[in-house]
Amino acid sequence: MVQVVQIVQAVQKVQSVTRFKVSRSSFNVPGPRRFMMQLAYILLAAVIFAFSDARPAPAQVPADKVVVSYPSKSITNFPILETAKQKGFFQKESLNVSAVYMRGGIDIKALLTGDADFGTGSTTAVTAFVAGAPLRVIMSLNAYVDQGLYAQPKYRSLVQLKGQPIGSLNPGGLVDTLLRRILIQGGLQPDKDVVVLNMGGTPERYAALKSGSIAASMLSAPHSLRAEKEGFTKLAATRDYVNVSGTGLVAHADQIKKRPAMMKRFMRASLRAMNYIRENRTETTQMIVREFGMDQEVATLAYKQLLELLSTDGKNRVDGYQLLIDFARAAQKVDKPITAAQFIDEALLDEVLREGVIQR
């Protein structure tokens, strides 16, 4: 109705401007012909209006509020989320994203209660999935895991850690699982030969290692790179012991069905951020310096490691997740077979990749 009124007003304006040009006295135009000319002007005015800026602007679609959790501020996840926010990739997808630190284990509970829409603790999610939680990993952020065991300078081998406290993350999670695998292969029995401590994220474990309150700790970049520069001993790199998948994006199975459009937009923005990181070395390195408090040398090394970790297309490594599921089944004494295909849901990711990540 509003558009009709505006068209009439436009027509009246055109008529008022051109009335003298179509008057019978000016052009000696017979009545019927004058009528046809006036009608032509009316139609012209309607066409001009239809394609002019006079049309009402389309209503702005309100941005979806989205909460994504990360269990530790590390090189594996935080730079991707921060880049997507700083460069407006989330905003372009009509997403108002809050990245919230939630200690390992709590992040998974937040997914189950609906307090978070996405989680990045994908390996901890495996443990919950094997226990029956309706969680799915929908996209890979890192193709490989970035963890290493670093010790006080006086320790030069795993065996020397016997009887000592070692910093870990939440029991059953990736960091804890990998630490235990390293210790066992090094001839030590976790919880018997060493004291495994649940100490929170990488920054907390790194601080404990620096203070001397623990003998060793699992660390990821850039804190692992800083520890190495400061003289701590690198006793083990997880990739030398077990080849498992790295950080991925996790969602509740019900939410995947209920909000597929939002999830696709989030994945698209994340993929764009990953592409941006690859193509913008200097800017990303400076972001690492700023966000992690690293010096230029360590940040440069961290950026190089980040490039090695980034997933090329967001696709998950089935074999890596199958290994994690088998670990979780053994720890929980679950006899029934569980496959990685049951945990991985890439249907929406496949749609995003077919549509093209950089189209919009």
C-alpha positions as CSV (number, residue, x, y, z in Angstrom):
1,M,0.0,0.0,0.0
2,V,2.9,2.4,0.8
3,Q,4.5,1.7,-2.6
4,V,1.2,2.5,-4.4
5,V,0.9,5.9,-2.6
6,Q,4.5,6.7,-3.5
7,I,3.9,5.8,-7.2
8,V,0.9,8.1,-7.3
9,Q,2.9,10.9,-5.8
10,A,5.6,10.4,-8.3
11,V,3.1,10.4,-11.1
12,Q,1.5,13.6,-9.8
13,K,5.0,15.2,-9.7
14,V,5.7,14.2,-13.3
15,Q,2.3,15.5,-14.4
16,S,2.9,18.9,-12.7
17,V,6.2,19.3,-14.4
18,T,5.0,18.3,-17.9
19,R,1.5,19.6,-17.9
20,F,2.3,22.6,-20.0
21,K,4.0,20.4,-22.5
22,V,1.0,18.2,-23.1
23,S,-1.6,21.0,-23.1
24,R,-3.9,21.2,-26.1
25,S,-3.1,25.0,-26.6
26,S,0.6,24.4,-26.7
27,F,0.7,21.6,-29.1
28,N,-2.8,21.8,-30.6
29,V,-3.1,18.1,-29.7
30,P,-6.6,16.5,-30.0
31,G,-8.1,15.2,-26.7
32,P,-7.6,11.5,-27.3
33,R,-4.0,12.0,-28.3
34,R,-3.4,14.2,-25.3
35,F,-4.8,11.5,-23.1
36,M,-2.5,8.9,-24.6
37,M,0.6,11.1,-24.0
38,Q,-0.4,11.7,-20.4
39,L,-0.8,8.0,-20.0
40,A,2.6,7.5,-21.4
41,Y,4.1,10.0,-18.9
42,I,2.3,8.2,-16.1
43,L,3.8,4.8,-17.1
44,L,7.2,6.4,-17.5
45,A,7.0,7.9,-14.0
46,A,6.0,4.5,-12.6
47,V,9.0,2.8,-14.3
48,I,11.4,5.5,-13.1
49,F,10.1,5.1,-9.6
50,A,10.4,1.3,-9.7
51,F,14.1,1.5,-10.5
52,S,15.0,4.5,-8.4
53,D,16.3,4.9,-4.9
54,A,12.8,5.9,-3.8
55,R,12.1,2.3,-3.1
56,P,12.1,1.5,0.6
57,A,15.4,-0.2,1.7
58,P,15.1,-3.8,2.6
59,A,14.9,-4.5,6.3
60,Q,18.2,-5.4,8.0
61,V,18.3,-9.0,9.1
62,P,19.3,-9.1,12.8
63,A,22.6,-10.9,13.4
64,D,22.4,-14.3,15.1
65,K,24.0,-14.3,18.5
66,V,26.5,-17.2,18.6
67,V,28.7,-18.4,21.5
68,V,31.8,-20.5,20.7
69,S,34.0,-21.9,23.5
70,Y,37.7,-22.6,23.5
71,P,39.3,-24.7,26.3
72,S,42.7,-23.1,26.0
73,K,44.0,-19.9,24.3
74,S,46.4,-21.6,22.0
75,I,47.7,-21.3,18.4
76,T,45.4,-24.1,17.3
77,N,42.1,-22.3,17.6
78,F,42.2,-18.7,18.9
79,P,43.9,-17.1,15.9
80,I,41.1,-18.4,13.6
81,L,38.3,-17.1,15.8
82,E,40.1,-13.8,16.4
83,T,40.8,-13.3,12.7
84,A,37.2,-14.0,11.8
85,K,36.1,-11.4,14.3
86,Q,38.7,-8.7,13.5
87,K,38.3,-9.0,9.7
88,G,34.5,-8.9,9.8
89,F,34.0,-12.4,8.4
90,F,31.5,-13.3,11.1
91,Q,29.7,-10.0,10.7
92,K,29.4,-10.4,6.9
93,E,27.6,-13.7,7.6
94,S,25.2,-11.8,10.0
95,L,26.7,-13.5,13.1
96,N,27.4,-11.8,16.4
97,V,30.0,-14.1,17.8
98,S,31.3,-14.3,21.3
99,A,34.4,-16.4,21.8
100,V,34.4,-17.5,25.4
101,Y,37.2,-19.3,27.4
102,M,35.7,-22.4,29.1
103,R,38.0,-24.8,30.9
104,G,38.2,-28.2,29.3
105,G,35.1,-30.3,30.2
106,I,33.0,-27.3,31.0
107,D,33.0,-26.4,27.3
108,I,31.4,-29.7,26.5
109,K,28.8,-29.3,29.2
110,A,27.9,-25.9,27.7
111,L,27.2,-27.5,24.4
112,L,24.9,-30.1,26.0
113,T,23.0,-27.4,28.0
114,G,22.7,-25.0,25.1
115,D,24.9,-22.3,26.7
116,A,27.3,-22.6,23.8
117,D,26.6,-23.1,20.1
118,F,30.0,-24.4,19.1
119,G,33.0,-25.9,20.9
120,T,36.6,-26.4,19.8
121,G,37.4,-29.1,22.3
122,S,36.8,-31.7,19.7
123,T,38.9,-34.4,21.3
124,T,37.3,-34.0,24.7
125,A,34.0,-34.2,22.8
126,V,35.1,-37.7,21.7
127,T,35.1,-38.9,25.3
128,A,31.6,-37.5,25.8
129,F,30.4,-39.0,22.5
130,V,31.6,-42.4,23.5
131,A,29.7,-42.0,26.8
132,G,26.5,-41.3,24.9
133,A,26.5,-37.5,24.4
134,P,24.8,-36.3,21.2
135,L,27.8,-34.4,19.9
136,R,29.2,-34.2,16.4
137,V,32.4,-32.8,14.9
138,I,31.4,-30.8,11.8
139,M,34.6,-29.2,10.7
140,S,38.4,-29.5,11.2
141,L,40.4,-26.5,12.1
142,N,43.7,-28.3,12.5
143,A,44.8,-31.4,10.6
144,Y,47.2,-32.5,13.3
145,V,47.5,-32.0,17.1
146,D,50.0,-29.5,18.5
147,Q,51.2,-30.8,21.8
148,G,54.6,-31.6,23.3
149,L,56.0,-32.5,26.7
150,Y,58.4,-29.9,28.2
151,A,60.4,-30.3,31.4
152,Q,62.6,-28.4,33.7
153,P,66.2,-28.2,32.2
154,K,67.5,-30.8,34.7
155,Y,65.3,-33.5,33.2
156,R,66.7,-35.0,30.0
157,S,64.6,-38.1,29.6
158,L,61.1,-39.4,30.4
159,V,62.4,-41.9,32.9
160,Q,63.8,-39.1,35.0
161,L,60.3,-37.8,35.6
162,K,59.5,-40.7,37.9
163,G,57.8,-39.5,41.1
164,Q,57.4,-36.0,39.8
165,P,54.2,-33.8,39.2
166,I,53.3,-33.3,35.6
167,G,50.8,-30.7,34.3
168,S,47.9,-32.0,32.2
169,L,44.4,-30.9,31.2
170,N,41.0,-32.5,32.0
171,P,41.0,-36.3,32.5
172,G,39.9,-38.2,29.4
173,G,40.6,-35.2,27.1
174,L,43.2,-35.1,24.3
175,V,46.0,-33.6,26.3
176,D,45.6,-36.1,29.1
177,T,45.2,-39.0,26.8
178,L,48.3,-38.0,24.8
179,L,50.4,-37.5,27.9
180,R,49.5,-40.9,29.2
181,R,50.4,-42.5,25.9
182,I,53.8,-40.8,26.0
183,L,54.5,-41.8,29.6
184,I,53.5,-45.5,28.9
185,Q,55.7,-45.7,25.8
186,G,58.5,-44.1,27.9
187,G,58.2,-46.9,30.5
188,L,56.2,-45.0,33.2
189,Q,52.8,-45.9,34.6
190,P,50.6,-42.8,34.9
191,D,49.1,-42.3,38.4
192,K,51.6,-44.7,39.8
193,D,55.1,-43.6,38.7
194,V,54.2,-39.9,38.3
195,V,51.6,-37.4,39.6
196,V,49.3,-36.2,36.8
197,L,47.7,-32.9,37.7
198,N,44.7,-31.3,36.0
199,M,45.9,-27.7,35.7
200,G,43.7,-26.0,33.1
201,G,44.7,-24.5,29.8
202,T,48.1,-24.0,28.2
203,P,48.8,-20.6,29.8
204,E,48.2,-22.0,33.3
205,R,50.4,-25.0,32.7
206,Y,53.1,-22.9,31.2
207,A,53.0,-20.5,34.2
208,A,53.3,-23.5,36.6
209,L,56.3,-24.9,34.7
210,K,58.0,-21.5,34.8
211,S,57.4,-21.1,38.6
212,G,59.0,-24.5,39.2
213,S,55.9,-26.0,40.9
214,I,55.8,-28.9,38.4
215,A,58.5,-30.9,36.8
216,A,57.0,-31.0,33.3
217,S,53.9,-30.2,31.4
218,M,52.1,-30.6,28.1
219,L,52.3,-27.4,26.0
220,S,51.1,-26.2,22.6
221,A,52.4,-23.3,20.6
222,P,53.2,-20.5,21.0
223,H,53.9,-21.3,24.7
224,S,55.8,-24.4,23.7
225,L,58.0,-22.3,21.5
226,R,58.6,-19.8,24.3
227,A,59.5,-22.7,26.7
228,E,62.0,-24.1,24.3
229,K,63.6,-20.7,23.8
230,E,63.8,-20.2,27.6
231,G,65.8,-23.4,28.0
232,F,63.1,-26.0,29.0
233,T,63.7,-29.5,27.7
234,K,61.5,-30.9,25.0
235,L,61.1,-34.5,26.0
236,A,58.4,-35.6,23.5
237,A,56.3,-34.4,20.5
238,T,53.0,-36.1,20.4
239,R,53.2,-36.7,16.6
240,D,56.1,-38.9,17.2
241,Y,54.0,-41.2,19.5
242,V,50.5,-41.1,18.0
243,N,49.0,-39.5,14.9
244,V,45.6,-38.1,15.9
245,S,43.4,-35.3,14.5
246,G,43.8,-31.8,15.9
247,T,41.2,-29.2,16.9
248,G,37.8,-29.3,15.3
249,L,34.5,-27.5,15.5
250,V,31.9,-29.4,17.6
251,A,28.1,-28.9,17.8
252,H,25.1,-30.6,19.4
253,A,23.4,-33.0,17.0
254,D,20.0,-31.4,17.5
255,Q,21.3,-27.9,16.7
256,I,22.7,-29.2,13.4
257,K,19.2,-30.1,12.4
258,K,17.5,-27.0,13.8
259,R,20.0,-24.3,12.7
260,P,21.8,-25.5,9.6
261,A,21.9,-22.1,7.9
262,M,23.6,-20.5,10.9
263,M,26.1,-23.3,11.1
264,K,27.0,-23.0,7.4
265,R,27.6,-19.3,7.8
266,F,29.8,-19.9,10.8
267,M,31.9,-22.5,8.9
268,R,32.1,-20.2,5.9
269,A,33.5,-17.4,8.0
270,S,36.0,-19.7,9.7
271,L,37.2,-21.0,6.3
272,R,37.7,-17.5,5.1
273,A,39.7,-16.7,8.3
274,M,41.9,-19.7,7.7
275,N,42.5,-18.5,4.1
276,Y,43.3,-15.0,5.3
277,I,45.8,-16.4,7.8
278,R,47.6,-18.3,5.1
279,E,47.8,-15.2,2.8
280,N,48.7,-12.6,5.4
281,R,51.8,-13.6,7.2
282,T,52.9,-10.2,8.6
283,E,49.5,-9.2,9.9
284,T,48.8,-12.6,11.5
285,T,52.2,-12.6,13.1
286,Q,51.5,-9.2,14.7
287,M,48.2,-10.5,15.9
288,I,50.0,-13.4,17.6
289,V,52.5,-10.9,19.2
290,R,49.6,-8.8,20.5
291,E,47.2,-11.5,21.7
292,F,49.7,-13.9,23.2
293,G,52.3,-11.4,24.4
294,M,55.0,-13.0,22.4
295,D,58.2,-11.4,21.1
296,Q,58.6,-11.1,17.3
297,E,61.0,-14.1,17.0
298,V,58.6,-16.6,18.9
299,A,55.6,-15.2,17.1
300,T,57.2,-15.8,13.7
301,L,57.9,-19.4,14.7
302,A,54.3,-19.8,15.9
303,Y,52.9,-18.5,12.6
304,K,55.0,-21.1,10.8
305,Q,53.7,-23.8,13.0
306,L,50.1,-22.6,12.6
307,L,50.5,-22.9,8.8
308,E,51.5,-26.5,9.2
309,L,48.5,-27.2,11.5
310,L,45.7,-25.5,9.5
311,S,43.3,-27.8,7.8
312,T,43.3,-27.2,4.0
313,D,39.5,-27.5,3.5
314,G,38.0,-28.2,6.9
315,K,37.6,-31.9,6.2
316,N,38.2,-34.2,9.2
317,R,40.7,-37.1,9.3
318,V,38.6,-40.2,9.9
319,D,41.6,-42.3,10.9
320,G,42.7,-39.8,13.5
321,Y,39.3,-39.7,15.2
322,Q,38.9,-43.4,15.0
323,L,42.1,-43.7,17.1
324,L,40.7,-41.2,19.7
325,I,37.4,-43.1,19.8
326,D,39.3,-46.4,20.4
327,F,41.2,-44.7,23.2
328,A,38.0,-43.5,24.8
329,R,36.3,-46.9,24.5
330,A,39.2,-48.6,26.2
331,A,39.3,-46.0,29.0
332,Q,35.5,-46.3,29.6
333,K,35.4,-50.0,29.0
334,V,32.8,-49.7,26.3
335,D,32.5,-53.0,24.4
336,K,30.2,-52.0,21.5
337,P,31.9,-50.9,18.3
338,I,31.8,-47.2,17.6
339,T,33.1,-45.8,14.3
340,A,34.4,-42.3,13.6
341,A,31.8,-42.0,10.9
342,Q,29.2,-41.8,13.7
343,F,30.9,-38.9,15.2
344,I,31.8,-36.9,12.1
345,D,29.0,-35.0,10.3
346,E,30.3,-33.1,7.3
347,A,27.0,-32.7,5.4
348,L,26.8,-29.0,6.0
349,L,30.6,-28.5,5.3
350,D,30.2,-30.3,2.0
351,E,27.4,-27.8,1.0
352,V,29.6,-24.9,2.0
353,L,32.5,-26.2,-0.1
354,R,30.2,-26.8,-3.1
355,E,28.8,-23.3,-2.8
356,G,32.3,-21.8,-2.7
357,V,33.9,-20.2,0.3
358,I,34.8,-16.8,-1.2
359,Q,31.7,-16.2,-3.2
360,R,30.1,-13.7,-0.9
